[in-house]
């Protein structure tokens, strides 16, 4: 489960740099990474290394969500700017 969380998290960060649907993909993958990482981190019987890796997946997933959200805000600001320019 930790590997899946890490793959989702790094996929979210990579998707944040992709064109058009990448920002939504980054948000979705980031949320999935956070949830999966939390489930892996919550297992008390897991070894310490896997719990640290799960916490890292949560952190990187949050970065993916933040990057995707920033791109959504930039797109909305650009649409508003174009709307004001056209009248």
C-alpha positions in Angstrom: 0.0 0.0 0.0 2.9 2.3 0.7 4.3 1.8 -2.9 0.8 2.7 -4.3 0.7 5.8 -2.2 4.1 6.9 -3.4 3.3 6.2 -7.0 0.1 8.2 -6.7 1.9 11.1 -5.0 4.7 11.4 -7.5 2.2 11.0 -10.3 0.3 13.9 -8.9 3.4 16.1 -8.9 4.2 15.1 -12.4 0.6 15.6 -13.6 0.7 19.2 -12.3 3.1 20.0 -15.2 1.0 18.4 -17.9 -1.3 20.4 -20.2 -5.0 20.9 -19.9 -6.4 17.9 -17.9 -3.2 17.7 -15.9 -4.3 20.1 -13.2 -7.4 18.1 -12.4 -5.5 14.8 -12.6 -2.9 16.3 -10.1 -5.7 17.2 -7.7 -7.3 13.7 -8.0 -4.1 11.8 -7.7 -2.9 13.9 -4.8 -6.1 13.3 -2.9 -5.8 9.6 -3.6 -2.2 9.6 -2.4 -3.2 11.4 0.8 -5.9 8.9 1.5 -3.8 5.9 0.7 -0.8 7.2 2.6 -3.0 7.9 5.6 -4.3 4.3 5.6 -0.8 3.0 5.4 0.5 5.3 8.1 -2.4 4.4 10.5 -1.2 0.8 10.7 0.5 0.6 14.1 2.1 -2.7 13.4 4.0 -1.6 10.3 7.7 -1.1 10.4 9.0 2.4 10.9 10.4 2.7 7.4 7.1 2.0 5.7 5.3 4.5 8.0 7.8 7.2 7.2 7.4 6.4 3.5 3.6 6.7 4.0 4.1 10.1 5.6 6.3 11.1 2.7 3.5 10.1 0.3 1.1 12.2 2.2 3.4 15.2 2.0 4.2 14.8 -1.7 0.4 14.3 -2.3 -0.3 17.5 -0.6 2.3 19.2 -2.9 0.5 17.8 -5.9 -2.9 19.0 -4.7 -1.4 22.5 -4.0 0.3 22.7 -7.4 -3.0 21.6 -9.1 -5.0 24.1 -7.1 -2.6 26.9 -8.0 -3.0 26.1 -11.7 -6.8 26.1 -11.3 -6.6 29.6 -9.7 -4.3 30.8 -12.5 -6.7 29.5 -15.1 -9.6 31.2 -13.4 -7.7 34.5 -13.1 -6.8 34.3 -16.8 -10.4 33.7 -17.8 -11.5 36.7 -15.6 -8.8 38.9 -17.2 -9.9 38.0 -20.7 -13.5 38.6 -19.8 -12.6 42.1 -18.5 -10.6 42.8 -21.7 -13.4 41.9 -24.0 -15.9 44.1 -22.2 
